């Protein structure tokens, strides 16, 4: 594991003074339970969530000097969505380092959006404890700017469910159907996975900490797929 920690540090671009913090950050609760450990990454995730909010707030405040508070808040919320954090976790290959219980790993937990976005926040929390907020900002801000150069684009569709329904009514004269696939996580921080289907064809999934937001995320993902990939559904009729 020590060699893996070193590789992850290289991917992150930060060398931990206390590598045990990074190990804790990549330890999922399923692995902890299976191996009778006294720690997992949930507390660091809680801390990392707060650290990320500060970083995103400053990034948006400095980038959009004329935008009102309400629009900045919407952009911050979009950047903090699990799908956005999943993209950042992929940047450092976090799925290769996450420690999962056997059952969780066999079910593809290291590719699950919620698992990886939570682990990414935990890594930020670990970095903060090991160094400072300024060090975390120095590493994370350029990554955010690279992956999301214009966060304002993320909120152009403030009603993705309505936009998707308008799109499907226009092309297929029918409304999309949403279904809750699963609810995971502790009661205080649940994760909903919702699917959206059209003409009995599964188009996309969405994840969030409540059903409404998960449906919105699924709708947003479905719109991206339908507008950018031909042949997903039968011809219009």
N, C-alpha and C positions, 0 to 999 in steps of 0.2 A: 504493500500500500504506500510505503514511503516514496517509491519510485513514481507511482501514479500521482501522488501529491505534487511532486516536483514538476511533472508534465503539466498538471493543471495550473500550477503557478505560472509556468511559462506561457500557457494559453491565455491566462488572465492578464499577464504582464505585471504581476506583483509577487514578491517573495515574502512569505509570512515569517514574522519573528516567532510566532507560536503556531506551528503547523497543525496542532490539535484543533484549533478553531476551524480550519478549513476542512479537516476530517469530519468534525461535527456538522458543518454546513452541508456536506454531501451524504449525511447519514439519514435515510428515510426512516420514518417510525416503524415501518414493517421490518426493516433490517434490525433496528434496535430491539424490537420485541422478540424476534427470532433468535437473537444472540444475547439476550438478557443484558443489554447495555443500559446504563443509567442516563443516557442522553440521546437526543435525536435533533433534527434541524428545525423544529417548530418554533422554538424561542428565537433563534437567529433569524428565521423568516419574519417573525413579528418585528424585530429590530430593523431588518433590511428593508421592510416595507416603508418604515418611517424615513430611513435614510434616502431611499429612492424618491420619496415624495419631495424631500428638500431639494434634491438634485434636479428633478424635473421642473420644480417650481422656478428655480434660478435659471435653468436653461431656457425656459419659455419666457420668463420675465425679461431676460437680456436679449432674446432673439426677436420678440415681438413687442417693441417699445410703445406701439400705439394701440394695441389691442386691449379691450376692456377686460375686467376681472372675470366676467362670466365666460367669455370665450377661452381665456387662458385655463380656467378650471376644466372646461370640456376637453381641451387638448391634453391636459395633464391626465385626466381620467382615461382618455383613449390610449395614451402611452403606457399607462399602468395596467391596462388590460392583460389578461393572461396570454393571449395570442401574441401581443407585442413583446412581452417578456420572454416567451418561448423562442422568438427569433433571436433575442440577445443571448439566450442560453445556448442556442445552436452555434453562435459565433465562436464560443470557446469550447465547443464539443462537450458540454457538460453531461450529456447522456452517457458518455463513455466512463464517467467517473462516479456517478451516483451509486450509492450503496443501497440495494433494495433486498427485501426478503425474497425467498425463492418463488413464492406464489405471485408476488407483485412483479417480479422480473419476467416470469413466464407469461404473464398476461400483457406484456409490453409496457410496463410502467415507466421504463426509461425513455419512452417515446410519447408519454402522455403529457399533454399541454400543461395541466395543472401541476403535476409532479415536478416538471422541469422549471416552470416559472417560479414555483415556490422555492426550489433549490437555488435558483439564481438570486432571489431576494436574500436567502440565507447566506450566500457567498458575500453579498454586499454587507450584510450585518457583521459577518466575520471580519471582513476587511476593515470595517469601521472600528471594531474593538481592537484590532491589531495595530491600527495606525491612527488615522484621523479622517474627518469628513473631507478635508481638502485633498488628501491622497485618493480617496474613493472618487471624488469628482474628477480629478485629473485623469483617471483611468476610464471612467464610465462615460463621461460627457462626449468624448470623441466617438465612442461606439454608438451612442444614441444619435448623434448628429449624422453619422454615416448611414445608419439604417433608416432613420426618419428625418431626412433633411428638411422637409416641410410638414411639420406636425399639423398645421392648419388644414392640410388635405384630408386628414383623418376624420375631421368633423364636418366636412361638406355635406355629408348625408347624416343629418341629425335624427332621421326617422327611417332606418334601414328596413324595418318591417313594412312600413307603408310603401317605401320605394320598391321593395320586392313584390308586394302584392300588385302594385300598379304595373310592374313589368310582366308578371305572369298573367294578369288579366288581359293585358294588351296582346300577348303572344299566344296564350293558350286558353283564354277565357276561363280561368280557374284560379283559386286562391291557393297559396302554399299551405302545407300542413306541418305543424310542429309537434314533436314528441320528446318527452323527457326520457333519455336513455338510462341515466343513472345519477345518483346523488352520493357523493363521497365526502370524506373528511369529517372532522369533529363538528358538533352542533354549532359551536361559535364561529366556525369558518367553513361552511359547506361549499362544495364545488358541484355545480349542476352541469351536466352535459346534455345538450338538446340537439336533436336533428331536425332538418327541414327537408321536406320531400315535395315533389311536384309530379303529378301523373304517376304516383307510386314509385317514382325514382328518387332515391336518396341523393341529395345534391351536396349538402354540407352539414357540418356539426359546429356547434359553438359552446364555449365553456365560460362560466362566470360564477360569482358567488350568490346569485339568485336567478330564478327562472326567467324573469323578464329580460335581464341583461344577457343571459345565455341565448335566448331567442333572438335578441338583437344582433348578437355576434354571429349566430348561425345565418341570419338573413344577410348580414354584411358579407360574409364569406361566400354565400350562394350567389349574390349579385356579382361579385368578382369573377366567380367561375363561369356563370352564364354569359357574362359580357365578353369574356376573354377566351372561351373555349367553345368551338362549334361542335355540334353533334352530340351535346350532352343529353338532349331530349329529342323526341321525334319532331318532324317539321311542324310548323304552325298549322293549325286546322280550326 
